[in-house]
Amino acid sequence: MLKVIIGCAVIFSFVCMLLAAAPFTPAISGSFIMLLFAGAIGYKGYLQSSLILLLINTLAVIGSPATDIDNTDALLFLPILFSISFGGVLLGVRRLTIKHVL
């Protein structure tokens, strides 16, 4: 069941990435949510799926013209969001390596 959810999340992320190229679209918020989801499943140990989600959604956030970098709130929000998502994946990698070493 979790594999189906992760597969649907990858498809949703890909659609959000394609739609985020338009300047006035709310698809970027879907990419923000999928970044958090990628961090969560990376922490749980599904590293390949979380890395794919991180790649797709990072490209969508960075390449979107809807991301306003002139706004200081956006400049504070993006590093926090990326820290949570990439941090979840890094903690998942660490948990798996400690589990297999011992």
Salt bridges, closest charged atoms under 4 A:
none
